[in-house]
Amino acid sequence: MSINAILNKDILILGFKTGRSKYKENADYTTVQFEHEDERHVFFTGSQVIADQLRKYEANLPFVATIRKINRYYTLT
């Protein structure tokens, strides 16, 4: 699912993993598994802000969050 399709909506973040991008050299990406409207989905993001926030709150999984776009970056609230 596109990250833009769930902007400003509550989602239940179930888990995530990070890895190296196949498309951008020296770049990481994060795969996020979440539930929205009782269906499980995933989205992929290169957002370092979201990756840092997920690592910081990993012990609290699963948790409800909202993805917001602030200027040029995405963040969890």
Number of C-alpha atoms within 10 A of each C-alpha: 10 11 14 12 9 15 16 14 12 15 20 18 23 18 15 18 13 15 11 13 13 10 8 10 8 8 12 17 18 20 16 19 17 21 16 13 8 9 7 14 14 16 16 16 16 19 14 16 12 19 21 12 13 20 12 10 11 15 9 11 13 14 14 16 16 16 18 17 14 8 6 5 12 19 18 16 12
